[in-house]
Structures are given as structure tokens and as C-alpha cells.
Amino acid sequence: MIRPEKLTEFNAFFHDYLLPSQIKNGAKLIGRWVTESKNEVVSMWEYPNYEEYLKIEERVKKDDMHHRAQVQLLKVGNLFIDMRKDFLSPTGIYNVPKQNVTVSGYITNENNETLLVKTYWRSDTWELPGGGVDDEETLDVALSREIFEETGLNVTLDGITGAYSNGSTISIVFCGKCIGGRLTTSDETESVRFVKINSSNVSQYIKRAKFIPRVLDAMNGKCVPYEAFKVRPYELVTRLQGTYHNRKNTD
């Protein structure tokens, strides 16, 4: 609860002191609202769990910004009448990301053939296998999962061959090799196969223009390193070195 005449000062205090301190230490602001009478402000924050909330609050209290906020409160006087906290548990994940992240793989076998799929919703073209990245899933894990779900094959990845932006979708292409499994279709794929694809015949298989450069870039055999980290504690979980394979298909 706040005094309506203090709303402007309270908003300035929140944005200058409270928000930076919380964000810096790991909190995520979902949104902030004020009632029509301007006497109550509601802020909603998201934390991974209650234990992490306690750790973040502990870091906030030790932060220099927190001490500066207390000094500022003494200068401007009390900006609110009452404050209370409630803790809620999620019933599901409903947020829509501003950017969608997808991954696909230029996967070859021992015969230097490339794995292609034809999906039910894009049956006009062959394409590299892949799909969307789930929440809290690393890119490499997402791609390995998607390839297995779509084709039944297990793969090892070497690195990234390119990153592509298409509207609100960011697409990351990896290169890798098939290491096992049984080639099969799925609920998503009507056809899966290995193809001896090259720069001369790529357009016979890849019918959508936006997909062709991704295949040609990967076909060069150059891939750059990729790393995935987890936080709290900060730790490297995956590193792909990036390699150069002499897999140019120009025949």
C-alpha cells in the first residue's frame, strides 16, 4: 500500500534501486501493476524455487545497491504504508518467448551421406532434422533428442555451422555424425533417409529457399565451438570443439 501522491517517487525508487539490485542478483521481474486508485502497487517476481529465492535475497542484502537504497529511503521518507509478500507455485508454463529457438543437424554417415527428413507439415521439401528447444534444455541436448524422435538415430555433434534469423525464429545448425540407432519414421516425419547430397543436386531435395544456404554452409565442413553452461553453481556442462571435416560435396 502506498500514498497516491507518492506514486511517482515510489516508481523512481523502484526503478533506480530495487529493480537493479534484484535483477543483478538473479531475480526475474514478471510484471508490475498499480490499482486505479493508485494506492497499491503489485510486483510479481519469478524464482527457480523457494531455496533459490532465499539465496537471492541474501545476496541482495549484501549488495552495495541495497545499502544505497536504505540511505535514499532516509532522505525521501517512507514511500509506502504497508508491504506484504505471498508465494505462489506455478501450475504450468504459459509464457510465449519473444524469440523461438530451433536447432537442426547436418548429420552424415560412414558413406558421407546426409540425413534428411520430410515432415507432414512441410511435405513439399526434404530438410535437415531438428526442432524446437524446450525450456531449460541446452541446444545440443535438444537437437540430439529431436533427431532421435524424428529418425530413430543417435548422433554425436561436433559444433555449429551457422546461425540464422527468420522473423521471430532463431535457427542454429550443428554438424555431426550418426553413431547408431535404427532409421525409422515418426509421428512428425513421413520419410527419413540418407542422401548423397552435394551443391549440384541440393535443390532437387531442398525445395524451400531459406533452407538451402544452411545446408550449403554445413556442407563446407567448417564448424565452430559450442559451449553450454548451467548456473548456480556456474558450471560448464558441454563443449564441442568445432572441427573441419573434408566433407565438401561438389560432385
HELIX and SHEET records of a PDB file:
HELIX    1   1 PRO A    4  LYS A    6  5                                   3    
HELIX    2   2 LEU A    7  PHE A   13  1                                   7    
HELIX    3   3 PHE A   14  LEU A   18  3                                   5    
HELIX    4   4 LEU A   19  LYS A   24  1                                   6    
HELIX    5   5 TYR A   50  LYS A   62  1                                  13    
HELIX    6   6 ASP A   64  VAL A   76  1                                  13    
HELIX    7   7 LEU A  139  THR A  151  1                                  13    
HELIX    8   8 VAL A  202  TYR A  205  1                                   4    
HELIX    9   9 ALA A  209  PHE A  211  5                                   3    
HELIX   10  10 ILE A  212  MET A  219  1                                   8    
SHEET    1   A 2 LYS A  28  VAL A  34  0                                        
SHEET    2   A 2 VAL A  41  GLU A  46 -1                                        
SHEET    1   B 4 GLY A 130  GLY A 132  0                                        
SHEET    2   B 4 ASN A 100  THR A 108 -1                                        
SHEET    3   B 4 THR A 169  GLY A 181  1                                        
SHEET    4   B 4 LEU A 153  ASN A 166 -1                                        
SHEET    1   C 2 THR A 114  THR A 119  0                                        
SHEET    2   C 2 THR A 189  VAL A 195 -1                                        
SHEET    1   D 2 TYR A 226  LYS A 230  0                                        
SHEET    2   D 2 GLU A 235  LEU A 240 -1                                        
END                                                                             
